[in-house]
Amino acid sequence: MLLPVSEGMVIVQEGEVNMDMYKIESGKAEVYVGYGTDKETFVGILSEGSYFGELGLLSSKPAIYTIVMYSDGSLLRITARDLIGYIQKNPQDIIAIMRHMGDTMYSLKMNIELLSNDLAQMVADKKNKEALEAWRNKVRASGLAKEFLMKKENLEVSDITFDSDNI
């Protein structure tokens, strides 16, 4: 079924189970994660010939992104009931659908790696900050910094003004 769509129209909402797949016949659509929240992230733009919604259709799981029309256009809506007939009439399109699914999986993998690296860095930074703070406290408590400066500069205690907060 061919559907006319307008700019700004939400077609697929992240988190909702959507049992339809769409092919963009005309127009463009934006892909978001966290759409409408303070964590909204623009993922990309889909153009004519692109498919979306196939993951929900095939898995009966909630959508992992939100699709918003970037421009007026038309979408071919393919329901679960229509899928076999559509593939039989358009066998060449199965490659495009599979390619889009593969691209989606690859993007998810890359995002997971980036998030994992960020998390590891945050843990390392916290450990380094805690270790540095422990060292600073030890130095302040022991008076080692003042002693070190006196030996290094051949100074007397009366020559040194020392601000331990700047260690």
C-alpha positions in Angstrom: 0.0 0.0 0.0 1.4 3.4 -1.0 1.1 6.0 1.7 1.5 9.8 1.3 3.6 11.2 4.1 4.5 14.8 5.1 7.6 16.4 6.5 7.9 15.9 10.3 5.6 12.9 10.4 6.9 10.2 12.8 6.6 6.8 11.0 8.3 4.5 13.4 8.8 5.3 17.1 11.7 3.8 19.1 10.5 1.4 21.7 7.2 0.6 20.0 6.5 -2.8 18.3 6.0 -2.1 14.6 4.9 -4.9 12.4 5.3 -3.0 9.2 8.3 -2.5 6.9 8.6 0.5 4.6 10.3 1.4 1.4 10.8 5.0 0.6 9.3 5.6 -2.9 9.9 9.4 -2.7 11.2 11.8 -0.2 13.7 11.4 2.6 13.5 10.3 6.3 15.7 11.0 9.3 16.8 8.3 11.7 17.1 9.1 15.5 17.9 7.3 18.7 16.3 8.9 21.8 14.1 11.1 19.7 12.4 13.9 21.7 14.6 13.3 24.8 17.7 15.1 26.1 19.7 12.2 24.7 18.4 12.6 21.2 21.0 11.5 18.6 20.7 12.0 14.9 21.9 8.8 13.2 21.4 9.5 9.5 19.1 10.1 6.5 17.4 7.5 4.4 16.5 8.3 0.8 14.5 6.9 -2.1 14.8 3.1 -2.3 15.8 2.7 1.4 14.0 0.3 3.6 13.3 0.6 7.3 11.2 -1.3 9.9 12.4 -4.7 8.8 13.9 -5.6 12.2 10.6 -5.1 13.9 8.7 -6.9 11.2 10.9 -9.9 11.3 11.6 -10.1 15.0 8.4 -8.7 16.6 10.6 -6.6 18.9 10.4 -2.9 19.6 12.0 -0.5 17.2 15.6 0.5 18.0 15.2 3.9 16.3 12.7 6.6 15.4 12.0 7.5 11.8 10.8 11.0 11.0 10.1 12.2 7.5 12.6 14.9 6.4 10.4 15.9 3.5 7.1 15.2 1.9 7.0 11.9 0.0 5.5 8.5 -0.3 6.2 5.2 1.4 5.4 1.6 0.4 4.0 -0.1 3.4 4.7 -3.8 3.6 2.9 -5.7 6.4 3.8 -9.1 7.8 0.9 -10.5 5.7 2.2 -8.9 2.6 5.9 -9.8 3.0 6.0 -13.2 1.2 4.1 -11.9 -1.8 6.3 -8.8 -1.9 9.5 -10.8 -1.9 8.1 -13.2 -4.6 7.3 -10.2 -6.8 10.5 -8.3 -6.0 13.2 -10.9 -5.3 16.0 -8.4 -6.1 14.8 -6.2 -3.1 15.7 -8.9 -0.6 19.4 -8.0 -1.1 18.6 -4.3 -0.3 16.7 -5.3 2.8 19.4 -7.6 4.0 22.1 -5.0 3.3 20.1 -2.5 5.4 19.9 -5.0 8.2 23.6 -5.6 8.0 24.4 -1.9 8.1 22.1 -1.5 11.1 23.9 -4.4 12.9 27.3 -3.0 12.0 26.4 0.5 13.3 25.2 -1.0 16.5 28.4 -2.9 16.9 30.5 0.2 16.3 28.4 2.2 18.8 28.8 -0.5 21.4 32.6 -0.5 20.9 32.7 3.3 21.2 30.6 3.2 24.4 32.7 0.4 25.8 35.9 2.4 25.2 34.4 5.5 26.7 33.4 3.6 29.8 36.8 2.0 30.1 38.4 5.5 29.9 36.0 6.9 32.5 36.9 4.0 34.9 40.6 4.5 34.2 40.3 8.3 34.7 38.4 7.8 38.0 41.1 5.3 39.2 43.9 7.7 38.2 42.1 10.6 39.9 41.6 8.6 43.1 45.3 7.5 43.0 46.5 11.0 42.5 44.4 12.3 45.3 45.7 9.6 47.6 49.2 10.5 46.7 48.5 14.2 47.4 47.0 13.4 50.8 50.0 11.2 51.7 52.5 14.0 50.7 50.5 16.6 52.6 50.4 14.5 55.7 54.0 13.5 55.7 55.6 16.9 54.9 57.7 15.2 52.2 57.1 17.9 49.7 58.6 20.6 51.9 61.6 18.3 52.6 62.0 17.5 48.9 62.1 21.2 48.0 64.6 22.0 50.8 67.0 19.3 49.6 66.6 20.2 45.9 67.1 23.9 46.3 69.5 23.8 49.3 67.1 26.0 51.2 66.4 26.5 54.9 62.9 25.9 56.3 62.4 29.6 56.8 63.0 30.3 53.1 60.1 28.2 52.0 56.5 29.2 51.8 54.5 26.2 50.8 50.9 25.8 49.6 50.1 22.0 49.8 46.8 22.5 48.0 48.8 23.1 44.8 50.5 19.8 44.8 
